[in-house]
Amino acid sequence: MKNFLTLSVTSFIFSVVLWVLWHFLDSHVLFLAGKGGFFYLPHAARVLCIVYFGYRAIPALYLGELVGPYVLEAGLYSFSTLIPSLISVMSVPFALSFLNMLGFTLGETRTSPLNRRNYKHIFLITFISAGFNALIVNLYMSRNNLSFPNAMTDIEQVYRFLIGDLLGTIIVFIFLAMLLIPVLRQARS
């Protein structure tokens, strides 16, 4: 239970911090203003937390997906985000289950088909989960006549979801790698 609380708090804070950072970049940085759909940072919290912490991180990530937009701007979305947020968080377990059905289980050893220490494997999980997220969320939104302000649920929005999730996760992953490599190098010496 102690580890569950620690990983839940970590996952929640990581998710909300990425929401705040993403919103700041999207609304306050001149050359990025309005282009936040092309580098959606919160997807990195979903992927990294579920890959490294397991399925126990899902409740905290879901709570972060719900709290993030309301912390930033209460009227950010003109529709309920309960189901789209759940679909977005569950896109990573869907991707892991899909890979597991194909015989690629996530492990920690070098002999594991998917190794959580290999950035290529994390990118594969990111790519598949971004695809699931883009397709299923937009299918749900189009089915229920929901859309983002000044947008229409169409193939362009699916494309933006996919690219945004991929680029956002890559940006966060590179930033964390650059931040943690010197720390790990100093810990080894």
Stockholm file with secondary structure:
# STOCKHOLM 1.0

chainA/1-189         MKNFLTLSVTSFIFSVVLWVLWHFLDSHVLFLAGKGGFFYLPHAARVLCIVYFGYRAIPALYLGELVGPYVLEAGLYSFSTLIPSLISVMSVPFALSFLNMLGFTLGETRTSPLNRRNYKHIFLITFISAGFNALIVNLYMSRNNLSFPNAMTDIEQVYRFLIGDLLGTIIVFIFLAMLLIPVLRQARS
#=GR chainA/1-189 SS CHHHHHHHHHHHHHHHHHHHHHHHHHHHSGGGTTCGGGSCTHHHHHHHHHHHHCGGGHHHHHHHHHHHHHHHCTTSCSSCCHHHHHHHHHHHHHHHHHHHHTTCCEESSTTSSEETTCHHHHHHHHHHHHHHHHHHHHHHHHHTTCCCTTCCCSHHHHHHHHHHHHHHHHHHHHHHHHHHHHHHHHHHC
#=GC SS_cons         CHHHHHHHHHHHHHHHHHHHHHHHHHHHSGGGTTCGGGSCTHHHHHHHHHHHHCGGGHHHHHHHHHHHHHHHCTTSCSSCCHHHHHHHHHHHHHHHHHHHHTTCCEESSTTSSEETTCHHHHHHHHHHHHHHHHHHHHHHHHHTTCCCTTCCCSHHHHHHHHHHHHHHHHHHHHHHHHHHHHHHHHHHC
//
